[in-house]
């Protein structure tokens, strides 16, 4: 069983930055992908970014490309989401998740099986 714990959310002004963290524990996941998703009030959950743990290959949603960076720290079993140039439309609860299949740089939420509890990001205009 994998446990994922997000942290780092908060309130920031438009144009500001935040770094989210997702600490993972419970089993070996070095061949899997870790993803970040977000859900704004009244909207469906949407993909943000993913990283293949072993190769560091990454994939981003068009809406965050060039502003967000996903990375991972092997020693700390932690995945990060650096968010720059934040916009009010980035306001959402952000979740990290572990892919169901190995070697799958997935982007659909049903391709992920373990989820964290979420962390709130609020961007004021």
BELDA-V996578 format. One record per residue. PHI is phi as a letter, one per 20 degrees, with the letter a starting at -180 (999 if undefined). NEAR is the number of other ideal C-beta (glycine too) atoms within 8 Angstrom. D_LAST is the distance of its C-alpha to the last C-alpha in whole Angstrom. Layout:
phi->PHI near->NEAR d_last->D_LAST
phi->PHI near->NEAR d_last->D_LAST
//
This chain:
phi->999 near->5 d_last->40
phi->e near->10 d_last->37
phi->d near->8 d_last->34
phi->c near->13 d_last->31
phi->c near->8 d_last->28
phi->e near->15 d_last->25
phi->b near->8 d_last->23
phi->o near->9 d_last->20
phi->f near->11 d_last->17
phi->r near->8 d_last->14
phi->d near->5 d_last->11
phi->b near->11 d_last->9
phi->f near->6 d_last->6
phi->g near->9 d_last->5
phi->n near->5 d_last->9
phi->e near->8 d_last->11
phi->c near->9 d_last->13
phi->b near->11 d_last->15
phi->c near->9 d_last->19
phi->e near->16 d_last->20
phi->c near->10 d_last->24
phi->c near->15 d_last->27
phi->e near->10 d_last->30
phi->d near->14 d_last->33
phi->b near->6 d_last->36
phi->p near->6 d_last->39
phi->a near->5 d_last->41
phi->f near->3 d_last->41
phi->c near->10 d_last->38
phi->f near->6 d_last->39
phi->d near->7 d_last->40
phi->d near->13 d_last->37
phi->d near->12 d_last->33
phi->d near->17 d_last->30
phi->c near->16 d_last->27
phi->d near->16 d_last->23
phi->c near->14 d_last->22
phi->b near->13 d_last->19
phi->b near->11 d_last->19
phi->e near->9 d_last->16
phi->g near->3 d_last->17
phi->m near->3 d_last->20
phi->c near->8 d_last->20
phi->f near->4 d_last->22
phi->f near->8 d_last->22
phi->c near->9 d_last->22
phi->f near->10 d_last->23
phi->d near->13 d_last->21
phi->a near->15 d_last->24
phi->b near->15 d_last->27
phi->c near->16 d_last->30
phi->e near->12 d_last->34
phi->g near->12 d_last->35
phi->f near->6 d_last->38
phi->e near->5 d_last->37
phi->m near->9 d_last->33
phi->f near->7 d_last->33
phi->c near->10 d_last->29
phi->b near->8 d_last->28
phi->c near->10 d_last->24
phi->f near->10 d_last->22
phi->g near->5 d_last->22
phi->f near->4 d_last->18
phi->d near->12 d_last->18
phi->g near->8 d_last->21
phi->n near->3 d_last->20
phi->d near->8 d_last->17
phi->d near->12 d_last->19
phi->c near->8 d_last->22
phi->d near->15 d_last->24
phi->b near->9 d_last->27
phi->b near->11 d_last->30
phi->c near->9 d_last->32
phi->g near->5 d_last->36
phi->f near->4 d_last->37
phi->d near->6 d_last->34
phi->l near->8 d_last->34
phi->c near->10 d_last->30
phi->d near->14 d_last->28
phi->d near->13 d_last->24
phi->c near->15 d_last->21
phi->e near->10 d_last->20
phi->d near->13 d_last->16
phi->d near->8 d_last->15
phi->l near->6 d_last->12
phi->f near->14 d_last->10
phi->c near->7 d_last->8
phi->g near->8 d_last->6
phi->f near->6 d_last->10
phi->e near->11 d_last->11
phi->f near->8 d_last->11
phi->a near->10 d_last->14
phi->e near->11 d_last->17
phi->d near->16 d_last->19
phi->c near->14 d_last->23
phi->d near->17 d_last->25
phi->b near->15 d_last->29
phi->d near->15 d_last->32
phi->f near->16 d_last->34
phi->f near->8 d_last->37
phi->d near->8 d_last->39
phi->f near->6 d_last->40
phi->l near->6 d_last->39
phi->d near->10 d_last->37
phi->f near->11 d_last->33
phi->e near->12 d_last->32
phi->b near->9 d_last->29
phi->d near->7 d_last->30
phi->f near->8 d_last->29
phi->f near->4 d_last->33
phi->e near->10 d_last->34
phi->d near->14 d_last->32
phi->d near->6 d_last->34
phi->c near->9 d_last->33
phi->c near->8 d_last->30
phi->e near->11 d_last->28
phi->e near->7 d_last->26
phi->n near->9 d_last->23
phi->c near->12 d_last->20
phi->e near->9 d_last->16
phi->c near->17 d_last->13
phi->c near->8 d_last->10
phi->d near->15 d_last->7
phi->e near->8 d_last->4
phi->e near->4 d_last->0
//
